[in-house]
Amino acid sequence: MSAAPNQAGSALALLRSRHAAMTPTEQRISSTVLADPETMLRLPVSDIARRAGTSPAAVSRFTAKMGYRGLSDFKIALALDVAGGGAVDAAEPGAPGEAGEAGEHMLAVIARENRQAIRDTLEIMPAEQFARAVSQIGAADRILVMGVGQMGYLAKDAAGKLTMAGKNAVGSADYVEQLALSRGLGQRDVLLCIAYEGSSPPVAYNAEIARLAGATVIGVCRAGASPLSELADIHLPVSAQEGGWRSAASAAHVAITTVVDALLAGVLAADAAAADSWRATSALVAGEQLE
């Protein structure tokens, strides 16, 4: 039996990316697997349930919710992770347990979390959806990039990069402005929503307005079901784990920036005029010493 068709990629990356949004019971199961995936391969469902403090039926429901046909199916995907080094390197430092340790270990801790977020995002990113997003952005008449709160800064940064590539892009972090801009979108336009949790009411409402207007909605948010992922025409999942010093949304910044930069690179690679505009604008910036 092979892994479920909708679960190409790493089982461990999938667990890490969805962990923060799981129920308490699901989090216990996920944490049990993530703590020692190699041992989990050898245990029957009853032992996994006992270690997670739950029932065998809950473990079976958990694997089904993750998109697998059963525990055996999940273990196959898990075995591929273990064989390929998909687990987090236990030799690397974890989150510091005491404030006094922060100075010595903080750089290593944050760097490890950033690397893991990028690796996990790469593992769960559907290649076809990513290629569609590049194509839609490249062909769009207008691109509205939207985020709220801390994601608003990332939205404006993404719009600025697309503008440097000669695209008609606007970034907005203001809800009232977003409503006006979303209503003005049309069938040849794209709404790129950046929202890690994907559950912010303003983001979901604007995505719904844009879809009704005929625009293509691209959602950059966590893996799994959310209002944004369900409304988006194209869902680009990102992954991050909450650590001792950052929320999952904050930790996701590096993964989101990586996805945005990859989208931009895809557009530049496919569009010579966009690449020329990017190079010309970059040369101007460098000449003014504004980097």
C-alpha positions in Angstrom: 0.0 0.0 0.0 1.4 3.4 -1.0 1.0 6.8 0.6 -2.3 8.5 -0.2 -2.2 10.4 -3.4 -2.9 13.7 -1.8 0.0 13.3 0.6 3.1 13.5 -1.6 6.1 14.7 0.4 7.2 14.4 4.0 4.9 13.0 6.7 7.0 14.7 9.4 6.8 18.0 7.6 3.1 17.6 7.4 2.8 17.0 11.1 5.0 20.0 11.9 3.1 22.3 9.6 -0.3 21.4 11.0 0.7 20.9 14.7 -0.4 24.3 16.0 -3.9 24.0 14.5 -4.5 20.5 15.8 -6.8 19.6 18.7 -5.2 18.8 22.0 -5.5 15.0 21.4 -4.1 15.4 17.9 -1.2 17.4 19.2 -0.3 14.7 21.7 -0.3 12.1 18.9 1.7 14.4 16.7 4.2 15.2 19.4 4.7 11.5 20.2 5.5 10.8 16.6 7.8 13.8 16.1 9.7 13.0 19.3 10.8 9.6 18.1 9.6 8.7 14.6 12.0 5.7 14.2 10.5 4.0 17.3 6.9 4.8 16.1 7.6 2.6 13.0 8.0 -0.5 15.2 5.0 0.1 17.5 1.5 -1.2 17.1 -1.4 1.2 17.3 -2.2 0.3 20.9 1.4 1.3 22.0 1.3 4.6 20.1 -2.0 5.4 21.7 -0.7 4.6 25.1 2.3 6.8 24.7 0.1 9.7 23.4 -2.4 9.2 26.2 -5.3 8.5 23.9 -7.1 5.6 22.3 -6.2 3.4 19.2 -9.4 4.8 17.5 -8.1 8.3 18.0 -4.8 7.4 16.4 -6.6 5.9 13.4 -8.8 9.0 13.0 -5.6 11.1 13.2 -3.9 9.4 10.4 -7.1 9.6 8.3 -7.3 13.3 9.0 -3.7 13.7 7.9 -4.8 12.2 4.5 -3.5 8.6 4.9 -5.5 5.4 4.3 -4.6 4.0 7.7 -1.7 3.6 10.1 0.2 1.3 7.8 0.0 3.9 5.0 1.2 6.6 7.4 4.1 4.4 8.5 5.3 3.9 5.0 5.5 7.7 4.5 7.2 8.0 7.9 9.7 5.3 7.0 10.7 7.2 3.9 11.3 10.3 6.1 13.4 8.4 8.6 15.5 6.8 5.8 15.9 10.1 4.0 16.8 12.1 7.1 13.5 14.0 7.3 13.4 14.2 11.1 14.9 17.2 12.9 18.5 16.7 13.8 18.5 15.8 17.5 22.1 16.9 17.8 21.2 20.5 17.1 20.3 22.7 20.0 16.7 23.0 21.0 14.9 26.0 22.5 16.7 27.3 25.6 15.1 26.3 28.8 16.3 29.1 30.9 16.8 32.8 30.2 20.5 32.6 31.1 21.1 30.2 28.2 19.6 32.5 25.6 22.8 34.4 24.8 24.8 31.2 24.1 22.2 29.3 22.1 19.7 31.8 20.6 21.4 32.3 17.2 21.6 28.5 16.7 18.0 28.0 17.9 16.5 30.5 15.6 18.7 29.4 12.7 17.6 25.8 13.2 13.9 26.8 13.3 14.3 28.9 10.1 16.0 26.0 8.2 13.3 23.6 9.4 10.5 25.9 8.3 12.0 26.2 4.8 12.6 22.5 4.5 9.1 21.6 5.7 7.6 24.2 3.4 9.5 22.7 0.4 8.3 19.2 1.4 4.6 20.1 1.5 4.5 22.6 -1.4 2.4 21.1 -4.3 4.5 21.7 -7.5 1.6 22.0 -9.8 -0.1 24.6 -7.6 3.1 26.6 -7.4 3.6 26.5 -11.2 0.0 27.8 -11.6 0.6 30.6 -9.2 3.7 31.7 -11.1 1.7 31.6 -14.4 -1.2 33.6 -13.0 1.0 36.3 -11.4 3.0 36.6 -14.6 -0.1 37.0 -16.8 -2.1 39.3 -14.4 -3.1 42.8 -15.4 -3.1 43.8 -11.7 -1.9 42.1 -8.6 -3.2 43.0 -5.1 -1.0 41.6 -2.3 -2.8 41.7 1.0 -1.9 40.9 4.6 -3.1 42.1 8.0 -1.0 42.6 11.2 2.5 41.4 10.9 1.7 39.8 7.6 1.0 43.3 6.2 4.7 44.1 6.1 5.4 40.9 4.1 2.5 41.8 1.7 4.0 45.3 1.1 7.5 43.8 0.6 6.1 41.3 -1.9 4.3 44.0 -3.9 7.4 46.1 -4.0 9.4 43.2 -5.5 6.8 42.6 -8.1 6.7 46.3 -9.0 10.5 46.2 -9.5 9.7 43.5 -12.0 7.5 45.8 -13.9 4.2 44.3 -12.6 1.2 46.4 -11.7 1.2 45.4 -8.0 -0.1 47.1 -4.9 0.5 45.9 -1.3 -2.0 46.7 1.4 -2.1 46.2 5.2 -5.2 48.4 5.8 -8.6 46.7 5.9 -10.6 49.6 4.5 -8.2 50.1 1.7 -8.2 46.3 1.0 -12.0 46.3 0.7 -11.9 49.1 -1.9 -9.1 47.5 -3.9 -10.7 44.0 -3.8 -13.9 45.3 -5.1 -12.0 46.8 -8.1 -10.4 43.5 -9.2 -11.5 41.8 -12.4 -11.1 38.5 -14.2 -7.5 39.2 -15.4 -6.3 40.2 -11.9 -4.8 38.3 -9.0 -5.3 38.7 -5.2 -2.3 37.3 -3.4 -3.2 36.8 0.3 -0.5 36.3 2.9 -1.9 35.1 6.2 -0.2 32.3 8.1 -3.2 31.1 10.0 -5.6 31.8 7.1 -8.4 32.5 9.5 -8.4 36.3 9.8 -11.9 37.5 9.0 -10.7 40.5 6.9 -8.5 38.2 4.7 -11.3 35.7 4.2 -13.8 38.4 3.4 -11.6 40.1 0.9 -10.8 36.8 -0.7 -14.5 36.1 -1.1 -15.1 39.6 -2.7 -12.2 39.0 -5.1 -13.5 35.6 -6.2 -17.0 37.1 -6.8 -15.3 39.7 -9.0 -13.7 36.9 -11.0 -10.1 37.5 -9.8 -7.8 34.6 -9.1 -7.1 34.2 -5.4 -3.8 32.8 -4.3 -3.5 32.0 -0.6 -0.1 31.7 1.2 -1.0 30.2 4.6 -0.4 27.2 6.7 -1.1 23.6 5.6 -4.6 22.2 6.3 -8.1 23.5 6.1 -8.7 27.2 6.9 -11.1 29.8 5.6 -8.4 31.2 3.2 -7.3 27.8 1.9 -10.8 26.9 1.1 -11.6 30.1 -0.6 -8.3 30.3 -2.6 -8.1 29.1 -6.2 -4.5 28.2 -5.5 -3.3 27.3 -2.0 0.5 27.6 -1.3 1.0 26.0 2.1 3.9 27.1 4.4 5.1 25.5 7.6 6.5 26.7 10.9 6.6 25.5 14.4 5.9 27.6 17.5 9.0 27.7 19.6 9.9 29.0 23.1 10.6 32.5 21.8 8.3 33.0 18.7 4.8 32.2 17.7 4.3 30.0 14.7 3.2 33.0 12.6 6.4 34.8 13.5 8.5 31.8 12.7 6.7 31.5 9.4 8.1 34.8 8.1 11.2 33.2 6.7 9.2 30.5 4.9 6.7 33.0 3.5 9.5 35.2 2.2 11.1 32.2 0.6 7.8 31.3 -1.2 7.4 35.0 -2.4 11.0 35.1 -3.6 10.5 31.8 -5.4 7.3 33.1 -7.1 9.2 36.2 -8.2 12.1 34.2 -9.5 9.6 32.0 -11.5 8.1 35.1 -13.0 11.5 36.6 -13.9 12.6 33.3 -15.5 9.5 33.1 -17.7 9.3 36.8 -18.7 12.3 38.5 -20.3 10.7 42.0 -20.0 10.1 41.4 -16.2 13.7 40.3 -15.8 15.0 43.4 -17.7 12.8 45.7 -15.5 14.1 43.9 -12.3 17.8 44.3 -13.4 17.3 48.0 -14.4 15.6 48.9 -11.1 18.1 47.0 -9.1 20.9 48.9 -10.8 19.2 52.2 -10.0 18.9 51.1 -6.3 22.5 50.0 -6.2 23.6 53.3 -7.8 21.9 55.3 -5.1 23.4 53.1 -2.4 19.9 52.3 -1.0 20.4 48.5 -0.6 
